[in-house]
């Protein structure tokens, strides 16, 4: 889904018509929390599984992975482009979340709240590739610094309130790179993930491997109104 509601965190609201609330609620129901224990992975799967551990921030948010092209340094846009969303619910304790995804190459696109405020990773992203049948651990994601920066930028730009249809995307050079660990075969984060796999994800049959990241960047785009957004149909070229 390209459009979605964010978790509550900044504490600010916007005015939304009743009909739009109903539509958003229906859309949100289709984007339930990715529960690793519900993953079903056959012996010869056509898709891949990605697993991530999120820190306990007490604030809900969305983390989007976009389909990424290494050659053109571009991300796919549009409603049905294969991009993936991690929905992270407010929780004081860390937890694992997982998605079943088509094979391909992905990059971290943005972290956002309430479908209004987002940090775009356009110049400081990370990319990885998964093949059919892969089960990949992405690492431990710590959103605290991102959420703090998001609040600071909203205050700095006097955008702490927003109304229907408004989007506030923030870009480099201010934005931090994704705050996620770099798992390896013997790192504590991956060993803990393997223990979780054995206890909660038996359908993986021990397939889980650490991700292999590489630096990535991508061009951002514009709405037809000319507003710059982290995506969009009309795109700038990626920075060198």
VENJOFEN-V535063 format. One record per residue. PSI is psi as a letter, one per 30 degrees, with the letter a starting at -180 (999 if undefined). OMEGA is omega in degrees with one decimal (999 if undefined). D_FIRST is the distance of its C-alpha to the first C-alpha in Angstrom with 2 decimals. Layout:
PSI,OMEGA,D_FIRST
PSI,OMEGA,D_FIRST
//
This chain:
k,-179.9,0.00
e,-179.4,3.77
k,-178.4,5.59
l,175.6,6.77
k,179.5,10.38
l,172.3,12.33
l,-179.8,15.19
k,-179.9,18.58
e,-179.8,20.82
f,177.7,22.21
g,-178.5,23.54
l,-176.7,22.96
l,174.8,21.52
l,180.0,20.73
k,-176.7,21.89
k,177.4,19.34
l,-177.1,20.68
e,-178.5,20.92
e,179.6,19.01
e,176.8,15.98
e,-179.4,16.33
e,179.8,16.33
e,-179.8,13.20
e,178.2,11.37
e,177.9,13.18
e,178.8,12.18
e,-179.0,8.42
e,179.5,9.46
f,179.2,11.64
f,-178.4,9.11
h,-177.9,8.04
l,-178.8,11.74
k,-179.1,13.57
j,-174.5,13.91
j,-178.0,17.58
e,-176.0,19.65
f,179.7,22.33
g,179.3,20.26
k,175.5,19.56
k,-172.6,21.50
j,-177.1,22.73
a,-177.9,25.37
e,179.8,28.31
i,-174.2,26.90
k,175.3,23.09
f,-178.5,21.05
a,177.4,18.24
l,175.7,18.62
k,172.8,18.19
k,-176.7,17.57
k,179.7,19.18
k,174.4,19.49
k,-179.7,21.75
k,179.2,20.88
l,179.2,23.81
j,-179.3,24.71
f,-174.3,24.00
g,-178.5,24.01
k,178.3,21.03
l,178.9,17.37
l,174.0,14.72
k,174.5,11.45
k,-174.9,12.09
k,171.5,9.86
k,-179.1,11.33
k,170.3,11.10
k,-167.9,12.88
k,176.8,16.29
j,-177.9,19.45
e,-175.1,22.62
e,-177.8,24.85
f,-175.9,23.26
h,-177.8,21.73
l,176.4,18.46
l,177.5,14.74
k,177.3,12.50
l,-178.5,10.56
l,-175.1,8.79
e,-172.9,5.81
i,-173.6,7.21
g,179.3,8.86
f,178.2,8.97
l,-171.8,7.86
k,-179.7,7.82
k,167.5,7.63
j,174.2,10.99
j,-178.0,11.50
j,-178.1,15.19
l,175.2,17.21
k,179.8,20.43
k,178.0,23.20
f,-176.4,26.60
l,177.0,26.71
l,177.8,24.90
l,176.7,22.83
k,173.0,21.20
l,-175.1,17.56
l,176.1,16.40
k,166.8,13.73
k,-171.4,14.60
l,172.1,13.35
k,176.0,14.67
k,179.7,17.71
a,179.6,17.61
k,-176.9,17.81
l,173.6,15.42
l,174.7,16.09
k,-178.5,15.28
e,179.7,13.53
l,166.8,13.72
k,-174.9,14.39
l,178.0,13.76
k,169.3,14.84
g,179.5,14.34
g,-176.8,11.90
e,-173.8,15.24
k,177.9,16.73
l,171.5,15.70
k,-176.5,17.81
k,-177.7,17.07
g,-168.5,18.58
e,-176.8,19.35
f,-177.1,23.02
h,-176.3,23.17
l,174.1,20.43
k,179.1,20.96
l,176.1,20.00
l,180.0,20.63
k,174.4,20.72
k,178.1,20.35
l,176.4,22.03
k,-179.1,21.81
f,178.7,23.53
k,166.5,23.04
j,-167.6,22.49
k,174.2,22.11
k,-176.5,22.65
f,179.6,20.99
a,177.5,23.42
j,-178.6,23.83
k,-179.9,21.46
j,-174.4,23.28
f,-170.9,21.26
e,-179.0,24.42
e,178.5,25.42
e,-177.3,21.97
e,176.0,21.80
e,179.3,25.42
e,178.6,24.88
e,178.3,21.98
e,-179.6,24.40
e,-178.8,27.23
e,176.8,25.49
e,177.3,24.40
e,-179.2,28.06
e,-177.3,29.42
g,179.3,27.59
h,-179.0,28.38
h,-178.1,24.78
f,174.9,24.99
k,-178.5,24.22
l,-178.6,21.50
l,-174.6,21.03
k,175.4,18.50
f,-178.5,16.37
k,175.0,17.80
k,179.2,16.06
j,179.1,18.36
k,-178.5,17.52
k,-169.1,20.46
l,173.7,21.64
l,11.2,24.45
g,-174.9,27.34
f,-166.4,26.74
k,175.7,23.69
l,171.0,24.38
l,-180.0,23.15
k,-177.0,20.96
i,-177.0,23.38
k,-178.8,23.21
l,178.1,26.20
i,-174.1,27.31
k,173.7,28.11
l,-174.9,30.97
f,-176.0,32.88
g,-179.7,35.16
k,-177.6,33.29
e,-178.5,33.16
e,-179.6,29.37
e,178.3,29.12
e,176.0,32.12
e,178.2,30.59
e,177.6,27.37
e,176.6,29.66
e,178.0,31.37
e,178.3,28.13
e,-178.0,27.22
e,-175.6,30.66
e,-168.5,30.50
f,-174.9,26.98
i,-176.1,25.48
f,-177.9,28.35
f,177.0,26.29
f,177.8,25.85
h,175.8,29.64
g,-176.0,30.17
f,-168.7,27.89
k,178.5,26.28
l,177.3,27.11
k,178.4,26.58
l,172.2,24.13
j,-177.9,25.73
l,168.6,24.31
l,179.9,25.32
k,180.0,25.01
l,170.8,22.34
l,-176.4,21.73
l,176.9,19.72
k,176.5,20.11
l,-173.0,18.15
a,-175.0,17.68
k,168.0,18.31
l,177.6,17.20
f,177.3,19.65
f,-178.1,21.46
f,-180.0,22.27
k,179.4,20.39
k,-179.9,19.56
l,180.0,16.07
i,-174.1,14.55
b,174.8,13.01
l,-178.5,13.88
e,178.9,15.51
j,-172.2,19.03
k,164.2,19.53
l,171.4,22.49
l,178.5,23.97
k,176.9,23.63
l,178.9,26.58
999,999,29.39
//
